[in-house]
Structure formats: structure tokens, C-alpha cells
Amino acid sequence: MFRTSQEDQLDTPEKIAIQLRADKNLDPAIANALASLVKAAYRDLSKNDGELKQDP
């Protein structure tokens, strides 16, 4: 009955990546690097209930 848009099906890091890549002020390589950082941080923090890992 209701259709969901493709954007509604994307996860948070991917939505952020799309915004970074669309930003005309960012070099595409920098946008991709930032998107990778966001995805890695999100994955790490979401698996650890938001707690940062501390180096010994």
C-alpha cells in the first residue's frame, strides 16, 4: 500500500555519506574518506553501546 523511498531504507551512516558526497565544497576523495570514518565510528560505537574504547 505505502511505498518507502530508497532513502528511507538507508542506514544513518549511508545517509551521512550521501550528504558528504553531495557537498560541492568537499573534494570527492575527502568526502569518501570522511564517509568511511563516519561508517567505522558508527559501527564501532553502536556495537559497544556508545562507549569509546580506551587504549591501555
N, C-alpha and C positions, 0 to 999 in steps of 0.2 A: 504494500500500500504506500508506504513512505520510502522514498529513496534517500540514502545518505550520500553526501558528496564524497569524493575521494579524499578531500582534506579532513573530513570528519573521521576517517578511518586511519589517519596518520597518528603516530605517537608524538609526544611532546618534543623529543629531540629532533625528529624529522621536520616538524613544523618550524622549529628554530632554524634548522639548516636551510630550509626553503627561503626564509626571510634573509638570512645571511647571504645566500647566493643571489638574491634579487637586489641586494643593496649595491647601487651603482658606485658608491664611494669606496667599496672594497675590491681589491684585486681578486680575481676568481681563485687564485691559489691560496690567498689569505682566507677568503670565505670558506673554502673547503677545509683548510687547517682548523679554523675556528669551529666549524661544524663537527669535525672529528673530535676535538677537545670536549665540546658540549656533550656529544654522544657518550664518550668514555666516562666523563664525570657523572653524567646522569645514570648510566648503567651501574657504575661503582657505588654511588651513593644510594640508589634505590634498592640495591641488594643488601646494603648494610644499614638499613633504617635511618639513613641520613647522617650516620656517624662517619667522620673522617678517620682514615687510617693514620695512625701515628707511627713515624719511624722510630726505631728503638734508640 
